[in-house]
Amino acid sequence: MEFKDYYKVLGVERSAGEDEIKKAFRKLARKHHPDVSKAADAAARMQELNEAYDVLRDPQKRAAYDQLGKGWQGGQEFRPPPDWDAGFEFSGGPGEAGEFVDHSDFFEALFGAARRGGGRQRHAGARQPARGQDHHAKIVVPLEDAFHGATRVLSLRTPEIDPTGHVALRSRQLNVRIPKGIRAGQQVRLQGQGAPGIGGEASGDLYLEVQFEPHPRFRVEGRDLYLTLPVAPWEAALGASVPVRVPDGRLEMNVPAGSQSGRTLRLKGRGIPSAVPGDLYVVLQVVLPPAVSDEARALYKRMAEELPFDPRAGQEGEGWDRN
């Protein structure tokens, strides 16, 4: 995917203020609008301008886009890092409709979910009494929180337009209780932590979408966990009881005799806890001891001589050359 430089599209500097961005867009829109321009690519150019303006006029999208762009090197294939937008607080809550127009794959990769989850902010001049708008943000927590629950101090960044028309980040910290059994993608609702109400009305709510930090050992799918477990050849061949560390402690697992690499064992109910807990799927990986000593090499030679074992038996007809 190609990285889109929205500042270049509108022909403005990264330090441009709100008025400068608006003027640049209007000038280019008058030139490239399909109703005016006869160029063959007028519609595509106008769509590109609309997309760039959609991001740069919105302080929340712009701040997140600027943060992402800091680490991009020109000329390389672009892939947004996982959870790149975590910690940014956006206007809008679940189920609110945003503006739906055609956007590039680049835009959808960055803002698709946020756009579908939230709408525009109310105009600053609207002073009639109204409940405050809901906000939403993504947070990333350790997998262990789903097993034990936790209370965490989280920092959120709220992009705003300052008096000079530039984007500024306002930070705030919140004590958030992560409930036991939370799944990736579920939301924690903080009542009254959204935008303040107008005319004495109640504040909106803040919805925090929970994601898990990458774990060095476990892969998460819904409530289920997947673990690759190294076992010795004799444990796989003869069977064994082996220790397994899990997020909520330690257990003993029986490896059936005659197991091979890739065999998957299911431990029912040992996934993420809930009324119907998930399962733990353990994928066995047979690991050979290194033949780095004379004794080890002698053992391997003895096995080769005494065990009638051919790992490629039955594959002669599939392209194996036995010469």
N, C-alpha and C positions, 0 to 999 in steps of 0.2 A: 504494500500500500504506500502511496506517495504522501509525504507530509505536506499539508497545505499551509502556506504562509499567508494568513489573512491580512496582515499588515501590508504585505506586498500587493495583494489583490486590490486593496483600496488605495494604495500609493501613499501611505502615511507612515510616520515613524512609530516605533514602539512606545514612545513617550507621548503620543498624541492624546489630547483631551477629548472629552465627549463631543464638544461642538465641532472640533476639527474632523472627527470621524464622521459625524453626521453630514457635514458639508461635502466631504470627499465622496461619500456614498451618493448623495443627491446629484452631484455633478456627473459622476460616472453613470448613474442610472438614466439620466436624461440623454446621455450619449448612446448607451447600449441597449436601451429598452427595445424589444422586438417591434413595438408599434412605431418606432422612430428609425432604428437602424435597419439597413438593408443587408447587413453582413450575414453570411450563412450561419455563423456561430453566435448570432445575437442572443438567442434564447439560452444557450449554454453559458455565455458570458454573464447574462443577467442573473441566472441561477447562482453562479459563483459569487457575484457581488452580494446577492441577498444572503447567502450563507455566511460570508465574511462579516457582513453587517450584523447579522443575527447574533454572532458570537461577540464582536467587539463593542456593540452597544449595551450588552448585558454585563454588568460588573461581575456577576458571579461566574458566568461562562468565561469571560475574559481573564479573570484572575486564575482560574484553573488552567486555561489554555496557555497563559504565560508561564505558569509553573512547569507545565509539561514541556514547553518549547526550550527551556533552559538546557535540557540534557540531549537535545536532538542535534545530530551532526548531519550537515547537508550531504546529499548524494547516496545515503544509505536507505535500505528498505525500512519503512517505519512500522513499528508495532507498539501500540500503547502498553506500557508496563501494567501488570496486574494491580488493580486497586489504586491506580494513579490518582484518582480523585478523592481518596479517603481523607476525611478531615475537613472538606469544604462544605459549608452550609448553604444550601440552595433554597430558594423560595418554592412553595408548593408542597403538597403532601400526596399521599397515595390516592390515585383515582382522579386527580384533577387534570383537566385537559389542557395541553399546551397548544402551540401553533403547529399544524401539520402541513408542511410543504415538502417538496422533494429536496433531499440533501444527499451529499456525496457519502460514499462508504466511510471516508475519513471522519466526517461529522458524526455519522451514526455510531462509529466505534467509540467516540469520545462522549457524545451527549445524548445518544439515542434513548438510553434508559432514563436519564434525568429529564429529558424533554417529555417523555411519556408519563413521567411521574409528577410533573409539576407544571404550573401555568405561570403567566406573567405576574409581576408584582403589581399591586394597585398603584395607580397614579398618585404621586405625592400630593396633588391638589385635591384629591377626593377626601373631604373632611366629614362627610355624613357618618353618623354612628355605624360602626361595623365591627364584627369580630375580627381579631387579628388573623393574618394569613398563616397557614401551617408552613413549616419548614421541614426539609429532610436533609440527611447527610449519611454518608457511609462511614462506618467505623470498622477497624480490624482488631480482633482480639485473639488471644491464644486459644487453641483447641481445648485446652484443659478447662477453660471457663464453662464449656458446655457440660462438663462432668461434675464440676463442683459448684458452679455459680460464682460470682465475684462482684465486688464493687470497685469500679475503676474511675480514676480522675482522667477525663478525656479533654483534649484541647480541640476546639473547632474554630475555623477561620471563616469569617463572614465578609465577603467583598462588598464594598460600598463606594459610591461616588463621593469624593471629598469636595469642598467648596470650589476648588480649581477645575473641577470636571475630570479629575483623574481617579483611577481605581486605587483604593486603599483597603488594607485588610485589617479588620477588627477581630481580635482573638478573645475567646472566653473559655473558661474551664467549667466542666460540669461533673458532678458525681453521678455516675450511672451504674445502676445495678443490672448486671448481666444474669438473667435467670438460668438456673440449671436446666439443661435439655434444649437450649436454644439451637436452632439450625442455621446454617449459612443461608442468607437471603431473608430470614425473618426480621421483623422490625420491633424495636423497643420504642414505646410511645412515652414521651415526657410531656405531661399535661402542662399547658401554660408556658412552655419554653419556646414557642414560635414568636412571630411578630406581635408587638403590642396592639391591643385593640384601639379603636378610634371612638372618641366620645364616651369613654367609660365602659365600653364593651370589653368582653373577656379577651385575653391574649390567645393566639393560636397555639397549636401543639407542635412539638418537634418529633419527627419520626426518624429513628436511627436504624439504618439497614446494617445488619451484622454480617461480617465476613470473617473468615479465620485466617490467621497468619499461616504462611506455608510451613508445614511440619516436616522435620527431617526424616520421620519414619512412617507417618500415616498419610494416606490419601482419603479424602472425605467425599462421599456421594450420598447426599441426603442425610439420613441418620446412620448409614453404614460406614464402617471404616475398613480400609484395605492396608495390609501390612505384608511386606516381603521379609520372610524369616530365614536367615542362613542356618543350615543344619549340616552336621558332619556326615560323610558317606556312611559310617556305621550306624548313625542315628536313623538315617533314611532306610538303610537296608534291614536293620534288625528291629527297628521300632525303639522309641524312647519317650520319656517324659522330659520336656524341655521347658525352661522358664521363659515367659513372655512378659515384657514390660508394656503395660497399657496406661492410658492417661489417668485412670483412677487407681493405679496400684500395680499389682503383679499377679500372674496366674501361672499355673502349670498346664501345659497342653500336651496331649498324647499324639505323637507322630506314628502313624501306622507303619508296620513293617512293610518293606517293599515300596516305599514312597519314592517318587522321582521328582526332579526339579519341575516346577510349574504346577504341581498338584495343589489344589486350593482346599483348605479346610475351613469350615464355617463354625464359628462359635456363636451360637444363638444368644441374643440379648446382651452381647458385650460391646455393642456400638454405643452411639449417643443415647443417653437415658431419656425416657419419656414414658407415657402410659403404655405405649407399644414401643419398646426400645429397639434400636437398630441392632444389626449384627456385625461381628468382626470377621472378616475374611482374611485368612492367613495363607499367603502364597509361599510354598517351600522353595528354597534355593539351595541345592546341594553344593557345598563348597569343598574343594579338594585341598588337603594339606600340601604345602609346597615341598618339592623334593630337593631340599637344599643341603641335606646331610647324607653321609654314606648310609646311615641306617634307614633313612627315609627312602632313598633310591633302591636299597635292597628289598624293602617291603614292597615297593611297586613292582620290581622285577619278579618277586615271588608271586604276587597276584597275577601278573601277566602269564606266568608259566602254569599256575595251578588252577586258575578260574577259566572255565570254557566260556568266555564272554566275548561277543563281537557286537559292538554298539551299532554297526551298520548292517547287521543281518536282515535279510529280506528287502534290501534296497538296491540289489544288483540291477534290477530292471528300471531303476529311476535315474540312470545316468552315472552310477558309481563305476569307476574304473579300478578293477581289482588287480591289474598288472603292476 
